[in-house]
Amino acid sequence: MRFKRNTEGGITVQRNREYADGSVEFDARQNRVDEHFMRMTLREAMKGTGFVSPNPLVGAIAVKGEQVLGKAHHKKFGDAHAEIVLLEKLDAAQVRGATIYVNLEPCCHMGKTPPCTDALIRAGVSRVVVGHEDPNPLVGGKGIAQLRAAGIHVAVGVLEPEARTLNAPFLVYMTQGRPWILLKVAQSLDGRIALANGQSRWITGDKSRTEVHRLRAQLDAVMVGSQTVLEDDPELTVRHVSGRDPLRIIVDSKLRISPKAKVLAQADRGRTWILITADAPHEKQSKIAETGAALITCPAGEDGKVDLHAAMKQLAERNVTSLFVEGGGTLHASFIRAGLYDKFIVAIAAKLIGADGRPAIWDLELTDLAQMPQFVIRRNRRVGKDIWLELERDVYGNR
């Protein structure tokens, strides 16, 4: 069956075959088969979580006659891409005429590794099924075009929403020039994150803290404000699960934190970054620099504090593709006012603190209810005794 493709929305079909007049051929059975193997590919890609940044998560599977010949994934930044690892696992006779499933368009340029498109063409594969095009301008459809020019049938858009969700940090990093940003708040039922005296350990339970550590291990960097360091003295490491520690980033415009803070005493001290402004005392800068932490001077906004938009650009230039903002309430409010967030997690404990407690989000400077930031609840789940809400920005303003 053939349909004229609607580029403005409407019917969405997997492009199993394309024709010169812009129509496509849709094969329902082939779609089901392709979706089955693409799900398998996405699961394979996830094995690289926490290790491949600033590269995307990519899995590759070779199939012939609906039999899986082999699986592979990109293991860590600088290593061979998933397609290359896969081809190296297989005999030449096996892969010739096979279908390759890959969640992201194969690269066609020379980077740290050779182009994957060249390897696929040399291997003699007959078909490549792609989750979505690569937003990297060095690729951006060129890899697909190169494969088609070599006579390989390419289907694009299989489980595209799922594939894009998997690599949301990479997509934001490539298209917006900043990290993908996750805000997280742990609060009481009445929206408080601490007592009036600053005591905050612990509002949510053990299982929520374990989940937070799991998120730290998955993302490039974790960020807090200077007040959190002064009051809680956190380590910002991964301890409750196995995984690598993220970069530790503190927003400290005037460099208020102590040189003896725990976050400055970790073994990998160079992976603690402090975002300051030019007004930070030079003598204090020297003392902090002696700890091995990196000081990154950012432009100041009108309020004299670190300009978050400029800071995010600087982090992206240093290959930070994902950022986990853990607080506190002032920092969260600053990110929300700046419109700098992609996902928002609210962990709610079944406890009350009262009106004198510290709010989870400080002043958003609203003068009208129409200005309220709005969210869509994508998921709600129980984590131990707590409820976790996973929210995304409601870009359409639906109520």
C-alpha positions as CSV (number, residue, x, y, z in Angstrom):
1,M,0.0,0.0,0.0
2,R,1.3,3.5,-0.9
3,F,0.7,6.8,0.8
4,K,1.6,10.4,-0.1
5,R,3.8,11.5,2.8
6,N,2.3,14.4,4.8
7,T,5.2,16.6,5.9
8,E,3.0,18.8,8.1
9,G,1.8,16.0,10.4
10,G,-1.2,13.7,10.0
11,I,-0.7,10.1,9.2
12,T,2.7,8.9,10.2
13,V,4.1,5.8,8.6
14,Q,7.4,4.1,8.7
15,R,9.1,4.7,5.4
16,N,9.7,1.2,4.3
17,R,10.3,2.3,0.7
18,E,10.3,5.7,-0.9
19,Y,9.4,6.7,-4.5
20,A,10.3,9.7,-6.6
21,D,6.8,11.2,-6.3
22,G,7.2,11.5,-2.6
23,S,5.0,8.5,-1.8
24,V,6.0,5.7,0.5
25,E,5.2,2.0,0.7
26,F,3.9,0.8,4.0
27,D,4.1,-2.9,5.0
28,A,2.3,-3.5,8.3
29,R,4.0,-6.9,8.9
30,Q,7.4,-5.5,8.2
31,N,6.7,-2.6,10.5
32,R,5.9,-5.0,13.4
33,V,9.1,-6.9,12.7
34,D,11.1,-3.7,12.5
35,E,9.7,-2.4,15.8
36,H,10.4,-5.6,17.5
37,F,14.1,-5.5,16.6
38,M,14.4,-1.7,17.2
39,R,13.2,-2.2,20.8
40,M,15.9,-4.8,21.1
41,T,18.4,-2.3,19.6
42,L,17.3,0.4,22.1
43,R,17.8,-2.0,25.0
44,E,21.3,-2.8,23.7
45,A,22.1,0.9,23.4
46,M,21.2,1.6,27.0
47,K,24.2,-0.6,28.1
48,G,26.4,2.4,27.4
49,T,24.6,4.7,29.9
50,G,27.1,6.7,31.9
51,F,30.1,6.0,29.7
52,V,29.7,7.3,26.2
53,S,29.0,11.0,26.7
54,P,29.4,13.3,24.9
55,N,28.6,10.7,22.2
56,P,25.0,9.3,22.0
57,L,23.8,5.9,23.2
58,V,23.8,3.6,20.2
59,G,23.0,0.0,19.7
60,A,23.3,-2.2,16.6
61,I,21.8,-5.6,15.7
62,A,22.3,-7.7,12.6
63,V,19.3,-9.8,11.5
64,K,18.9,-12.2,8.6
65,G,15.6,-14.0,8.0
66,E,14.4,-12.7,11.4
67,Q,17.2,-14.5,13.1
68,V,19.5,-12.3,15.2
69,L,23.1,-12.8,14.1
70,G,24.7,-10.5,16.7
71,K,24.3,-7.4,19.0
72,A,26.6,-4.6,19.9
73,H,26.7,-1.2,21.5
74,H,28.9,1.8,21.8
75,K,30.7,1.1,25.1
76,K,32.5,4.3,25.9
77,F,33.6,7.6,24.4
78,G,36.6,7.1,22.1
79,D,35.9,3.4,21.5
80,A,34.5,2.0,18.2
81,H,30.9,2.8,17.3
82,A,28.2,0.2,17.7
83,E,28.1,-0.7,14.0
84,I,31.8,-1.3,13.8
85,V,31.8,-3.5,16.9
86,L,28.9,-5.5,15.5
87,L,30.6,-6.1,12.1
88,E,33.8,-7.2,13.8
89,K,31.9,-9.9,15.6
90,L,30.5,-11.4,12.5
91,D,31.9,-13.4,9.6
92,A,31.8,-11.7,6.2
93,A,29.5,-14.3,4.8
94,Q,27.1,-13.9,7.7
95,V,26.7,-10.2,7.4
96,R,26.4,-10.0,3.6
97,G,22.7,-9.4,2.7
98,A,21.8,-8.9,6.4
99,T,19.6,-6.2,7.8
100,I,21.2,-3.9,10.3
101,Y,19.1,-2.1,13.0
102,V,20.6,1.0,14.6
103,N,18.8,3.6,16.7
104,L,20.7,6.6,15.3
105,E,21.8,7.3,11.8
106,P,25.3,5.8,11.0
107,C,28.0,8.4,10.9
108,C,29.6,9.3,7.6
109,H,32.6,11.4,8.6
110,M,36.0,10.8,10.1
111,G,36.1,11.5,13.8
112,K,37.8,9.6,16.6
113,T,36.8,6.5,14.6
114,P,36.3,5.9,10.8
115,P,32.8,6.4,9.1
116,C,30.3,3.6,9.9
117,T,28.6,4.0,6.5
118,D,31.8,3.0,4.7
119,A,32.0,-0.2,6.8
120,L,28.3,-1.1,6.2
121,I,28.7,-0.6,2.5
122,R,31.9,-2.7,2.4
123,A,30.2,-5.5,4.4
124,G,27.4,-5.8,1.7
125,V,24.4,-5.4,4.0
126,S,21.1,-5.2,2.1
127,R,19.1,-3.0,4.5
128,V,19.6,-0.6,7.3
129,V,16.7,0.4,9.7
130,V,17.3,3.7,11.5
131,G,15.5,5.1,14.5
132,H,16.1,8.7,13.5
133,E,18.5,11.1,11.7
134,D,21.6,12.3,13.6
135,P,21.2,16.1,14.5
136,N,25.0,16.5,14.3
137,P,25.5,18.8,11.2
138,L,28.4,16.6,10.2
139,V,25.9,13.8,9.6
140,G,22.3,15.2,9.4
141,G,21.0,12.8,6.7
142,K,24.2,12.5,4.8
143,G,24.8,9.0,6.2
144,I,21.4,7.8,5.1
145,A,22.0,9.4,1.6
146,Q,25.3,7.7,1.3
147,L,23.9,4.2,2.1
148,R,21.0,4.7,-0.4
149,A,23.5,5.8,-3.1
150,A,25.3,2.5,-2.6
151,G,22.1,0.6,-3.2
152,I,21.2,-0.2,0.4
153,H,17.6,0.1,1.3
154,V,17.2,2.4,4.3
155,A,14.1,2.7,6.5
156,V,14.0,5.7,8.8
157,G,11.7,6.6,11.7
158,V,11.1,3.2,13.4
159,L,10.2,3.9,17.0
160,E,11.5,7.4,16.5
161,P,9.9,8.9,19.7
162,E,11.5,6.2,21.9
163,A,14.8,6.6,20.1
164,R,14.8,10.4,20.6
165,T,13.8,10.0,24.3
166,L,16.8,7.7,24.8
167,N,19.2,10.3,23.5
168,A,17.4,13.4,24.7
169,P,20.7,14.8,26.2
170,F,22.6,14.4,23.0
171,L,19.8,16.0,20.9
172,V,19.5,19.0,23.2
173,Y,23.3,19.3,23.3
174,M,23.5,19.3,19.5
175,T,20.6,21.5,18.7
176,Q,20.6,24.0,21.6
177,G,24.2,24.2,22.5
178,R,23.6,23.4,26.2
179,P,23.3,20.4,28.5
180,W,20.0,18.5,28.9
181,I,18.8,19.6,32.3
182,L,17.0,17.6,35.0
183,L,15.7,19.4,38.1
184,K,15.1,17.4,41.2
185,V,13.3,18.4,44.4
186,A,12.9,16.2,47.5
187,Q,10.1,17.8,49.5
188,S,7.4,17.3,52.2
189,L,3.7,17.2,51.3
190,D,3.5,20.9,51.9
191,G,6.3,21.7,49.5
192,R,9.1,22.3,52.0
193,I,12.7,21.0,51.6
194,A,14.1,22.0,55.1
195,L,13.2,23.3,58.5
196,A,13.6,27.1,59.1
197,N,17.0,26.4,60.6
198,G,18.2,24.6,57.4
199,Q,18.0,21.0,58.7
200,S,17.0,18.8,55.7
201,R,18.4,15.3,56.3
202,W,16.3,13.4,55.6
203,I,12.9,14.3,54.3
204,T,12.6,11.5,51.7
205,G,13.4,7.9,52.4
206,D,16.4,5.5,51.8
207,K,15.0,4.2,48.5
208,S,14.6,7.7,47.1
209,R,18.2,8.5,48.0
210,T,19.3,5.3,46.2
211,E,17.3,6.4,43.2
212,V,19.0,9.8,43.3
213,H,22.4,8.1,43.3
214,R,21.4,6.0,40.3
215,L,20.5,9.2,38.4
216,R,23.9,10.7,39.4
217,A,25.6,7.7,37.9
218,Q,23.7,8.1,34.6
219,L,24.2,11.8,34.0
220,D,27.4,13.8,33.2
221,A,27.2,16.3,36.1
222,V,25.4,17.0,39.3
223,M,24.9,20.7,40.4
224,V,24.0,22.4,43.7
225,G,24.2,26.0,44.9
226,S,26.6,27.4,47.4
227,Q,24.0,27.5,50.2
228,T,23.5,23.7,49.9
229,V,27.3,23.2,50.3
230,L,27.5,25.6,53.3
231,E,24.6,23.9,55.1
232,D,24.6,20.3,54.1
233,D,28.3,19.8,53.1
234,P,27.4,17.1,50.5
235,E,30.0,14.8,48.7
236,L,27.9,14.7,45.5
237,T,29.3,11.2,44.7
238,V,27.7,7.8,43.9
239,R,27.6,5.6,46.9
240,H,24.3,3.6,47.1
241,V,24.6,2.0,43.7
242,S,27.5,0.9,41.5
243,G,28.5,3.5,38.9
244,R,30.9,6.2,38.1
245,D,30.9,9.6,39.9
246,P,29.5,12.5,37.9
247,L,31.2,15.9,37.6
248,R,30.4,18.0,40.7
249,I,29.4,21.5,39.9
250,I,28.7,24.3,42.4
251,V,27.2,27.6,41.5
252,D,29.0,30.0,43.8
253,S,29.0,33.5,42.3
254,K,31.0,35.2,45.2
255,L,32.9,32.0,46.2
256,R,31.4,31.6,49.6
257,I,32.1,27.9,50.2
258,S,34.9,26.7,52.5
259,P,38.1,25.2,51.1
260,K,37.5,22.4,53.6
261,A,34.1,21.4,52.1
262,K,33.7,17.7,51.4
263,V,33.0,18.3,47.8
264,L,36.5,19.6,47.4
265,A,38.1,16.6,49.2
266,Q,37.3,13.8,46.8
267,A,40.0,11.7,45.2
268,D,39.3,13.1,41.7
269,R,39.5,16.7,42.8
270,G,39.8,18.1,39.3
271,R,36.2,16.8,38.6
272,T,34.8,19.5,41.0
273,W,34.0,22.6,39.1
274,I,32.9,25.9,40.7
275,L,31.0,28.5,38.7
276,I,32.0,32.0,39.8
277,T,31.8,35.6,38.6
278,A,34.6,38.1,38.3
279,D,33.6,39.5,41.7
280,A,34.7,36.4,43.5
281,P,37.6,37.4,45.9
282,H,41.0,36.6,44.4
283,E,42.5,35.5,47.6
284,K,39.7,33.0,48.1
285,Q,40.1,31.8,44.5
286,S,43.7,31.0,45.2
287,K,42.8,29.0,48.3
288,I,40.1,27.0,46.4
289,A,42.4,26.4,43.5
290,E,45.0,24.8,45.8
291,T,42.4,22.0,46.5
292,G,42.6,21.0,42.8
293,A,39.0,22.2,42.0
294,A,38.5,24.0,38.7
295,L,37.2,27.6,38.9
296,I,35.1,28.7,35.9
297,T,34.5,32.4,35.6
298,C,31.1,33.2,34.1
299,P,29.4,36.4,33.1
300,A,27.1,37.9,35.8
301,G,23.5,38.6,35.2
302,E,21.7,41.8,36.3
303,D,21.4,40.4,39.8
304,G,25.2,40.0,40.0
305,K,24.9,36.2,40.1
306,V,26.2,33.7,37.6
307,D,24.3,34.1,34.3
308,L,22.9,30.6,33.9
309,H,22.4,30.8,30.1
310,A,26.1,31.7,29.7
311,A,27.1,29.1,32.2
312,M,25.2,26.3,30.3
313,K,27.0,27.3,27.1
314,Q,30.4,27.1,28.9
315,L,29.5,23.6,30.3
316,A,28.5,22.4,26.8
317,E,31.8,23.7,25.4
318,R,33.4,21.4,28.0
319,N,31.4,18.5,26.7
320,V,28.8,18.3,29.5
321,T,25.7,17.0,27.7
322,S,23.5,16.3,30.8
323,L,23.1,18.1,34.1
324,F,21.3,16.9,37.3
325,V,20.4,20.0,39.3
326,E,19.7,18.9,42.9
327,G,19.1,22.3,44.6
328,G,18.4,24.1,46.6
329,G,15.2,26.2,46.3
330,T,17.0,29.4,45.1
331,L,18.9,27.6,42.4
332,H,15.8,25.7,41.2
333,A,13.9,29.0,41.0
334,S,16.7,30.5,39.0
335,F,16.7,27.7,36.4
336,I,12.9,27.8,36.1
337,R,12.9,31.6,35.7
338,A,15.5,31.2,33.0
339,G,13.5,28.5,31.2
340,L,16.4,26.1,31.6
341,Y,15.0,22.7,32.2
342,D,13.9,19.7,30.2
343,K,12.6,17.4,33.0
344,F,11.5,18.0,36.5
345,I,11.3,15.3,39.2
346,V,9.5,16.0,42.5
347,A,10.0,13.3,45.2
348,I,7.3,13.8,47.8
349,A,7.5,12.4,51.3
350,A,4.3,11.8,53.2
351,K,5.4,14.3,55.9
352,L,4.6,17.9,56.9
353,I,7.0,20.6,57.9
354,G,4.8,23.7,58.1
355,A,4.7,27.3,56.8
356,D,8.0,28.2,58.5
357,G,9.9,25.6,56.5
358,R,12.0,26.5,53.5
359,P,10.1,26.2,50.2
360,A,11.2,23.8,47.5
361,I,11.1,26.6,44.9
362,W,11.8,30.2,45.9
363,D,10.4,33.4,44.2
364,L,9.5,33.0,40.5
365,E,8.7,36.7,40.3
366,L,5.2,36.0,38.9
367,T,2.7,38.9,38.6
368,D,-0.1,37.0,36.9
369,L,-1.3,33.4,37.1
370,A,-1.0,33.1,33.3
371,Q,2.8,33.3,33.9
372,M,2.9,30.1,35.9
373,P,5.2,27.4,34.5
374,Q,3.1,24.5,33.4
375,F,4.0,20.8,33.3
376,V,2.8,17.5,31.9
377,I,3.0,14.5,34.3
378,R,4.8,11.8,32.3
379,R,5.1,9.3,35.1
380,N,4.2,8.9,38.7
381,R,5.5,6.0,40.8
382,R,6.0,5.0,44.4
383,V,9.7,4.8,45.5
384,G,9.7,3.3,49.0
385,K,7.4,5.4,51.1
386,D,7.7,8.4,48.7
387,I,5.8,9.4,45.5
388,W,7.9,10.5,42.5
389,L,6.4,12.7,39.9
390,E,8.3,12.9,36.6
391,L,7.3,16.1,34.7
392,E,8.1,17.8,31.4
393,R,7.4,21.3,30.4
394,D,3.9,21.8,28.9
395,V,5.0,23.6,25.8
396,Y,1.4,23.9,24.6
397,G,0.1,25.5,27.8
398,N,-2.7,22.9,28.2
399,R,-4.6,22.9,31.5
